[in-house]
């Protein structure tokens, strides 16, 4: 049996056929619902059920049980159980539509053993139109795309990427290693709903693992020297000291950000590591008394592994964080 779904804010409606998710039905009908990973990990497609119920084959990683109990759902995984009315829940700022560009490699070098730095120039573009935190897609010769967050603020035709090498990966462990200045790439940008929400105007809690630092770097660079910059706490999780590939640079950000706090956390630290140990989300919970206010007062940005995002979201909501002010970007790495 098919079901009719109505969006509360726009009064748009669409039909979901048997076996379809809310997102699949909306997409087929030409109705736009924000989404990114389509795997239930990032939370971008989060909506609120005003009327009706949904079911899941398996509870998505990007949805905490408390959120589900409060009526929230992830459209990419939710299977409606009858007619429903949904709310998009967030009044997000409009983003520019993705545009394909020819890009040239201007710099390619390692940042660490497993992370590569790419500087791309888009010669025909003026000021690249994207929100700090969004990502681009590289269109490869095999017909597939590779997605990478932009690690720099919008500028005149130049963008930085931090690319994690995946052993055996066709692009990151193959083509990427062969790129040289002057090589051409096809890119498409911007994509994604992970970006800074200035309208929140709350203290910022940024939590990243690995190259999840890249979009957060873009956001924080956009706030540097800004008189309206809110207090910022950045927790960056990695395995070993060598994985903290921008450690020294980040320590200097406090000179240009208001009330900046940086906490690196290592999960496989050696005996000589003097900093924090364990999981990055656990370090945040341990420091609640040192943060300037309760978690309910923060805008929280999570970026990195799906497991970290799942665990952090659930733990932070349980400690009072507002689900409406948690933004996440889940990195799913491709080997192909």
Secondary structure as UniProt FT lines:
FT   STRAND          3..7
FT   TURN            8..10
FT   STRAND          13..16
FT   TURN            18..19
FT   HELIX           22..28
FT   TURN            29..30
FT   TURN            44..45
FT   STRAND          46..51
FT   STRAND          54..55
FT   TURN            61..62
FT   HELIX           65..69
FT   TURN            70..71
FT   STRAND          72..74
FT   TURN            75..77
FT   STRAND          79..80
FT   STRAND          84..87
FT   STRAND          99..110
FT   STRAND          115..121
FT   TURN            123..124
FT   TURN            132..133
FT   STRAND          135..139
FT   TURN            141..142
FT   STRAND          145..150
FT   STRAND          158..164
FT   TURN            167..168
FT   HELIX           171..175
FT   HELIX           176..178
FT   TURN            181..182
FT   STRAND          184..191
FT   HELIX           198..200
FT   STRAND          203..209
FT   HELIX           210..212
FT   HELIX           213..223
FT   TURN            224..225
FT   TURN            227..228
FT   STRAND          232..238
FT   HELIX           241..243
FT   TURN            245..246
FT   HELIX           247..251
FT   HELIX           253..255
FT   TURN            258..259
FT   STRAND          260..266
FT   TURN            271..272
FT   STRAND          276..277
FT   HELIX           280..286
FT   TURN            287..290
FT   HELIX           295..297
FT   STRAND          298..305
FT   HELIX           306..318
FT   TURN            319..320
FT   HELIX           323..325
FT   STRAND          326..331
//
